[in-house]
Amino acid sequence: MSRQSGSKPTLAKVAERAGVSVSTASLAFSGSGPITPQTRDRVLAAAKELDYSGPNPLGRQLRQGRSGIVGVVIGDQLGRSFRDPVAVQVMHGLVSSIGEQGLGVLLIPGEPQGAKAPAVGGLGDAPEGVVAVDPLVETAAMDVAVLVWGALPDDPTIAALQRRGVPIVIGEGTKIDHVPVVAIDDRFGTAEAVRHLVDLGHTRIAEITMPFGRGERSGPVDAERLEQADRTATRNRLAGVRDVIQPVMSWETPASLVEHGRDAATEILGEWAPASERPTAIVAHSDLLAAGAVIAARELGLRVPEDVSVVGFDGLDLPWLSPDVLTSVSQPLVEKGRALGAAVAAVLADEDPQDVVLTTTFQEGTTTGPVPEL
């Protein structure tokens, strides 16, 4: 190392050592522009002699009008999201794709706890009970925002991002003009799972649903509540069930977690009705909810699938549920994340990315069987 103690190397000193202008030295580090290989090699050799690692990448990003950051709004509490293997796998695909583009990720909870929604864009207060937009949505530097779990109608997060002029990519959400959406054909997949139960002879089929919208609610679903479903994935799976059969009971959960599936199935399969009237099958909107239903059945002394069949959605590997293997609808989770990342790349390249709809695959496991004979 040839630089003197206390002397800080600069691009200007590198240019002087290499015998070129500062702008030419800058081109050598950018990897682009009109500069000969020989000149680039001379500049890089001078930088090595002076122990100069290159221009500040943040400064280069700011000069380009970019932060190098993708804001990822995950639509739930961060801690709870990382308990969900669906979220983890989608995030793996998304973050891998973003990293390959040389970009960083800022994780933003879509629903911060304990705060009411402020006025959005000067339009007055948000409806009572709607949680606030996270401050990072309003203030953090980001080149693109990805709403991993979609956007609700009149979503204050969307309004805040659009007000700032931040481009948006949506995963499984409400379609917005000029905003790419990456979705799955979950209505078709859910219908396929229910047809499987019907083909096995089941007619008394109950349903455990994902959350309908903002807030957390646990309880039975009536016709009025059914019309209030805002979340796209929930609406699609509700519709998929009803494309095939009208469930004898539908139970909404506050989150797609095992404990909520267990609580719902305990209510569905409990002592409220004799065995001759009890549902013989449960279709759950997620594998974690379905796994909770299997656990509840075991605790109630019911055999799966001899006494009750259970089908889920996601196609997760759940070895802790052994010896049972869920019958499920598999969705390409990592591929979904990578598709979101590809949409980010297209947006940053000023392209017009098209919507993507990924297909699902039915997977028969050990948790479904013929309707029990009473």
HELIX and SHEET records of a PDB file:
HELIX    1   1 LEU A   11  ALA A   18  1                                   8    
HELIX    2   2 VAL A   22  SER A   30  1                                   9    
HELIX    3   3 PRO A   37  LEU A   50  1                                  14    
HELIX    4   4 PRO A   57  ARG A   63  1                                   7    
HELIX    5   5 LEU A   78  SER A   81  1                                   4    
HELIX    6   6 PRO A   85  GLU A  100  1                                  16    
HELIX    7   7 PRO A  135  THR A  139  1                                   5    
HELIX    8   8 PRO A  156  ARG A  164  1                                   9    
HELIX    9   9 ASP A  186  ASP A  199  1                                  14    
HELIX   10  10 ALA A  223  LEU A  226  1                                   4    
HELIX   11  11 THR A  232  ARG A  242  1                                  11    
HELIX   12  12 VAL A  258  LEU A  269  1                                  12    
HELIX   13  13 ASP A  287  GLU A  299  1                                  13    
HELIX   14  14 PRO A  319  LEU A  321  5                                   3    
HELIX   15  15 LEU A  333  LEU A  348  1                                  16    
SHEET    1   A 6 GLY A 104  ILE A 108  0                                        
SHEET    2   A 6 ILE A  69  VAL A  73  1                                        
SHEET    3   A 6 VAL A 144  LEU A 147  1                                        
SHEET    4   A 6 ILE A 168  GLY A 171  1                                        
SHEET    5   A 6 VAL A 181  ILE A 184  1                                        
SHEET    6   A 6 VAL A 356  LEU A 358  1                                        
SHEET    1   B 5 GLY A 219  PRO A 220  0                                        
SHEET    2   B 5 MET A 249  GLU A 252 -1                                        
SHEET    3   B 5 ILE A 205  THR A 209  1                                        
SHEET    4   B 5 ALA A 281  ALA A 284  1                                        
SHEET    5   B 5 SER A 309  VAL A 311  1                                        
SHEET    1   C 2 SER A 328  SER A 330  0                                        
SHEET    2   C 2 THR A 361  GLN A 363 -1                                        
END                                                                             
